[in-house]
Amino acid sequence: MTGQWEGKSVAFQGERGAYSEMAALAALGDGIVPVPNRTFDDVFESTESGKTDLGLVPIENSLAGSIHRNYDLLLRHSLHIIGETQLRIAHCLIANPGVTLDEIKTVRSHPQALAQCEHHMAEMGLIAEAAYDTAGSVRDLKESGERDVAALASKLAAEVYEMNILREEMEDDRLNFTRFLVLSRDPIIPEGESKTSIVFALNNDPGALFRAMACFALRDIDLTKIESRPIPGSPWEYRFYLDFIGDGSNGPSKKALDHLAERATELRILGTYPRSV
């Protein structure tokens, strides 16, 4: 998707140097204008209102699983998924300039980043201290000037705040990836292999989900993800978020969606977009 978004503003959650900013640059190119936002809600609202041209949010991590808040926000807002990207999460141990590794006693970062590095930190005798944001912990560390504290964040965060990387790849599991979605007020017509994301609800009848899945299985459509989320105000009833390979506007995929619409009490296409592999 890079190239066509030159000069476009892109909302992301976190401070400058966040992994979401790295993902936005990877997906849309270095010519975009990244716009930091405090919360995921702010990203959706900024994009939907037109304050920014696009938004980018994480939707699942290969270790921690789905980001449920963003599934709920996809339904709440009238935005379209127009792209996806996968980013390997590599945590760096970052300190103020001139600080050496043997001076560090405490490490600050988002709780998830700390959890993903806990074994390496324990081997190094470092104490974990939670902060609200990975890149924000680097910014705050620079402002404080502390010499016995380091932060866990991206290499980009170290560059943005002109800080010193003491050690790269602090994560315990190197196969740590996050999948991000690119959001827009307008849909696109993708080229090449496509993926479609939908959300639907069913009557709570025996075999209802099995019959819904058969709409795709009968047409040999590859399902890549299914996620259930509770329906507010309806205890023990659920909506299902589904990703599949194919263009939902034509061919077997459209027939599958038409078939599903006959069974579903609610069906919405969240977007058809180029598949990231």
Beta strands, then each sheet from edge to edge (+ up, - down):
strand 1: 9-13
strand 2: 33-37
strand 3: 54-61
strand 4: 65-66
strand 5: 80-88
strand 6: 92-95
strand 7: 106-109
strand 8: 127-130
strand 9: 149-153
strand 10: 164-167
strand 11: 177-184
strand 12: 194-202
strand 13: 223-231
strand 14: 234-245
strand 15: 264-274
sheet 1: 2+ 1+ 3+ 4-
sheet 2: 2+ 1+ 3+ 11- 5+
sheet 3: 8+ 7+ 9+ 6- 10+
sheet 4: 13+ 14- 12+ 15-
end
